[in-house]
Amino acid sequence: MPELPEVETMVRGIRPHVTGRRIVSARRYPCRCKPIEITPSPSSIRRRAGGIRIAGVRRIGKRVVLDLEGGDSFVIEPRMTGLVLVSDPPDRGHLRYQWRFESTRSHRGLSDGLWFWDRRGLGTIRLLTSGELAQRLSPPHLGGDALELTAGDWRKLCGRTGRAIKVALLDQKLAAGIGNLYASEILFRAGIDPAHPADRLSSHQVARLSRAVRRVLREAIRHEGSTLADGTYRNALNQDGNYQNAHRVYDRAGLPCPRCSVPISRIVQAQRSTFYCPVCQLSQEEDP
């Protein structure tokens, strides 16, 4: 489930604990569950990362990136149920990977470790060179970051596809970071029908879409993401996010729209649930 707000919250949570820390060990944590994909081999990771400091922590799309001194980077992709933690995990049975750091007086009060926890085992951990990172996580393989795209960018991107705008928003090659939950929230905020073809949005609709993307994602980051009923997402300190309390349409089928009180509808697009208001998002306006 982690999308841009959740991953950004993880990054902000772990950054003070790991930046500048020297890696003592990086290893797969003993786990009886389905193994996650970790590359390259353990011996290669030990050789390339052992004793190296973490130069910085950042987010690329829905991925946590640990940049190492020397140019390599750990790229952690949480996917559906992965969490990057500096505190106790939800349970020990689904811990997948562990980084241990050198501890000095200057690190007093900080975590001596970083853990990747994944209940379903769909996440991945890759140690990439700078060249591999640039090749895999840049166009055409990954679109621009959704928080950084302008209205002009969205106009160009939407003009490239006739798919329903909700489906287009989920395409990480188009724009990186938006997933199913926030796509529904963004389109409600923008007042756009989720089935409307992306290349037929009017200039006014694209402008509203651009504003809604920034506002919804920034609000969600301020609230440290959304923890849904299954309790899967937790921040780096193993605490709930709060944005689920501000959801306007997601997972609210049958409940009244916060604007017009008409029941929220649910449809399926690209095998994913879409939630929307059939009145507030009915507009089919197009530029002449």
Buried (B, 14 or more C-beta within 10 A) or exposed (E): BBBBBBBBBBBBBBBBBBBEBBBBBBEBBEBEEEEBEBEEEEEEBBEBBEEBBBBBBEBBBBBBBBBBEEBBBBBBBBBBBBBBBBBEBBEEEBBBBBBBBEBEEEBEEBBBBBBBBBBBBBBBBBBBEEEBBEEBBEEEEBBBBBBEBEBEBBBEBBEEBEBBBBBBBBBBEBBBBBBBBBBBBBBBBBBBBBBBBBBBBBEEBBBBBBBBBBBBBEBBBEBBBBBBEEEBBBBBBBEBBBBBEBBBBBBBBEEEBBEEEEBBBBBEBEEBBBBBBBBBBEBEEEEE
